[in-house]
Amino acid sequence: MFPPFDPERRDDRKLRQRLLVRGEVPIRVLIPNIFTLVGLCAGLTAIRMGIEHRWDMAVAALVFAAFLDGIDGHVARLLKASTRFGAELDSLADFVNFGVAPAIILFAWSLEDLKSLGWIAVLVFAVCSALRLARFNASLDQTDQPIWKKSFFVGVPAPAGAIIVLLPIYAQDLGLHWPSLTPLVLLYTIAVALLMVSNLPTFSIKMLGQRIHREYVPPLFVLAALFIALLLTYPAHTLFVGSLAYLALLPVGAYRYLVAKRKAEAFAKAQNGGVAPRESGLKSEHETTGMSTDL
């Protein structure tokens, strides 16, 4: 009745072929896809909550979808279960969660007052989200990126764009929204949409590295617990401040990228004939910063 599941694992094709001959698929390959599907359900629930004008629940579902999107890739890498199928499924889910859901929520919340203009604004946001995801899919097979670029994103990631575009809704809970500001909401929506498809370098979580010193572990746990407590207790305040902080860090990220680029170029010129660090096979401190085309 159903076609056999073929995840097309890229890291171990011989094992994949051997298992598929026997009609078997490792359970660990399915786990990241389950996280992705749960996140998709959360995004669809956010759409429903937005249509029903239950803004708190809509935002909560969208934040939960963003959380799952942030961990499914890490789970796949930890389990060595990264597949092309999972990457495609993740992109499709991301378009619904971070392209369609925020657009419908914003339109139902405020932009429908502007009628066609409001609808055009949310269409632009959804289209820009789709373009960003398409650019990401096109870059999956590119392996010629310098190592130092992997700590930066190209433009605002789709999950971050979905969170910060709902900033006016957080502001409403703080008593900062008036109906006369709806045109500003329209302009803000279009601005965030353009940031997603721009070439603006933005900070990536990858720049934190894969390991930390032991003395930093307890403070990290405390900060994580504090953030979760604030998010659960004061969600609107936490998301409002977090969105403003992210927007304020955009120029900082661009500056850090330019600095890292200049250092990498200087290091390349110092090599024989200007060979880049990646090509020469040598590692340096400049490889600890960089730019990625992830979502």
N, C-alpha and C positions, 0 to 999 in steps of 0.2 A: 504493500500500500504506500509506503514512504520510501524514498530513495535512501541508500545507505549514507551515513554521516561520514564525510571526508573532510577532516579539518585542515589538510594540507600543511602539515607541520614543516616549517622551513629549517629547523635546527637539526632534525634527524630524519631524513627521508627514508633511509634504509629501515629504521624501526617502524616508521609509518607504513611502508609497503608490506613489511612482514605481518604487522597486526591486521591490516586491512585484508590481506589474503585469508587470514583466519576469521575475518568478520568481527574483530574486536577493536574497541577504542578505549584507551586508558581513562578511568574516571577523572583523574586529575585534569585532563584536557577539557572536561565539561564544566569544571567548577568556575573558572573565570567567566564563561558564557552565562552561567546562572546569575552571577553578580550583575552582568550587563542587562539581562532580561528583567531582573528585579528593579534595576534602575530605570528601565524603560517603563515598567508598570508605575513607578513613582512619578515619572514625567507625565504619563497619561492621566494619572490621578490629579496632578497639578492643573492640567487643562480642565478637568471636570470641576475642581474646586474654584477655578477662575470663572468658569461659566456660571456657577452658582453663587458668585460673589462672596465666597468664603476665603478672603484674602490671606488670613493667617495660615490656614491649612494649605493653600496653594503655594505659598512661599516655603512652608515647611517641607512639602513634598519635593519641591524643586531643589532645596538645599540637600535633602537626603539623596536625590538622584546625583547631584554633584559629588557628594561624598562617595557614593558607590563607583562613580566614574573615576574618581581619584585612586581607588584601591584595586579595581579589577585588573589594571595593567600590572601593578606590583604583584598581585597574586599570581598572574600568569607567568611572570618572570621567576618568582620564587619556586613555583611548581614546575618550571621549565615546560610550560604548556602554551607558549605563544604560537598562535596559528594565524594564517591569513584570513580564515573564516572568522575568527574572533575579532580581528582588526576591522573587517568589513561590518560585522554586526555592531561593533562598538561605535563606528561612525554613523551608522543608520540610527542607532539609539540616541546618539548625541544630537543629531539633527532634530529629532522629536523633542528631546529633553531641553535643549539649550537654544534651539532655533524657533520651533513652533510654539512650545509651551509659554515662554516669556512673552512672545508676541501676542498670543491670545489673552494672556493675563493682563497685559498692559492695555490692550484694546478694550477689554471688558471693564477695566478699572477706570480709565479716564479718556483714552483716545477716541472712543466711539462718539464722544461729544463733538469731535471735529469731523465726524462722518467720513467722507472719502479721503480727506487729508490724513486722518488718523490711521485709516486702513493702509494707505500708501506707506506710511512710516513703518508699520509693523511688517509689511511685505518686504521693505528694504532690509529690515533687521533679519528676517528669515532667509532671504536670498543671500545676504552677506554670510550668514552662518553656514549655508550650504556651500558657498564658494570656498570658505575656509576649510571645511571638511574635505571638499574635493581636492584642494591643494595639498592637504595632509595625505590623502590616499595616493596622490601622484608622487609624493616624496617617499613612500614606503620603501621602494627599491633603490633609492639613492644611497650609496655608501661612500661617496667622495667628500662628505662634509668634514671639515677640520674638527678635531677633537675639542678644541677650545670653544666651539660654538654650541656645544650640547647643553650648556647651562643657561641658555636664553631661548625664549620663544620668539617666533616671528609674528608680531601683532599680539593682540589680546586673545588668550585662549577662549574657546567657546564656553566652557563652564564659568570662567571668570566674567565673561561678557554677559552671560545670563544672570549672574548674581548682581553685578553692578548696575545693569539696566533697570533693575527693580528698585533702585535707590529712592525714587519718588514715593513708592509704596511704604518703604521704611520711614520716610520723612513724615508721611501722613499719620503714622502711629505716634509720632513725636509732636503732632500738632503743627506741622510746617507746611501743610498743603492747603491751597485755596483754588477754587475752580478757575480763577483767572490765570493760573500758571500752567494750564493745560498746553498752550502753544510751546512753552519751554520744555515740557515733557516730550513733545514731538521732536523738537530739535535735539534734545538729549538722547533720545532713542536712536536717531539717525547718526549722531556722533559716535555712540558706542558701536553701532553697526560698522561704520567706516574704520574704527580702530581694530576690529576683528580681521578685516581684510587688508590692513595696512602692513607695511614692512617695519613698523616700529618695534625695536627690540624691547622685550619685557622680561622681567625676572622669571626664572623657573625654579621650582622646588629642587630640581636636580643640582643647583649650585650649592645646596647644603651638604652635598657629598653623601657617600654611602655609609660612612662610619663617623662616629663622634668620640671624643675623649670620655673616659669613665666618669670624670668629675662633672660632666655636663648632663649625664643621664638623669639624676634626680631633679634638677631644675627643669629639664625638658618634660618630665612626667607631670610636674607641678603646673607648668604653663599649659600643657594639654588639658589637664583636668580643669584648670581655671577657665580656659576658653570654652570647653564644653558646658561648664556650669553657667557661664555668662550667656552662651547661646541658648540654653534651655530656659534660663530664668528671664533674661532680657533679650529676646531674639531680635526685636526691631532695633534696639540700641546697638547691639553687637554688630548686626549686619550693616547698619548705617555707618558706624565708625569704621568698620572694616572696609566698606566700599570706598569711603573717602580716603582712607589710608592707601588703598590700592591705586586710586587715581593719582594721589600725590606722589607715589613711587614710580609712575610711568617715566617722567623725565630723568629720574635717578637711574632707572634701568637703561635708558638710552645712553646716558653718559658713561655708565660702567661698561657698556658694550663698546663704545668708541675707545675707551682706555684699553680694554682687553685686545681690541683689534690692532691698535697701535703697537702694543707690546708684542703681539704675535708677528706683526710685520717686521718689527725691529729684530726679533729673534730669527726670523727667516733670512733676513739680510746678513745676519752674523754667520749663517751656515755657508757651506761651500756653494757658491753660485746662487744663493738665495733660496735654498731648498726649504720647503715648509716643514714644521715640526712633525706633522703626520707622515709626510713622505720620507723623512730621514729616519723615522723609527725611534727617535730620541724623545724622551719625556722631559718636560720642564714645568715650572710653576705656571707657565702661561696656558697649559692644557687644562687647568682646573676651572677655567671660565669659558663660556661659549654660547652658541645659539642653536636652538632646536625648532623644528617645525611641528612639534606635537600640538595636540589640541589645547 
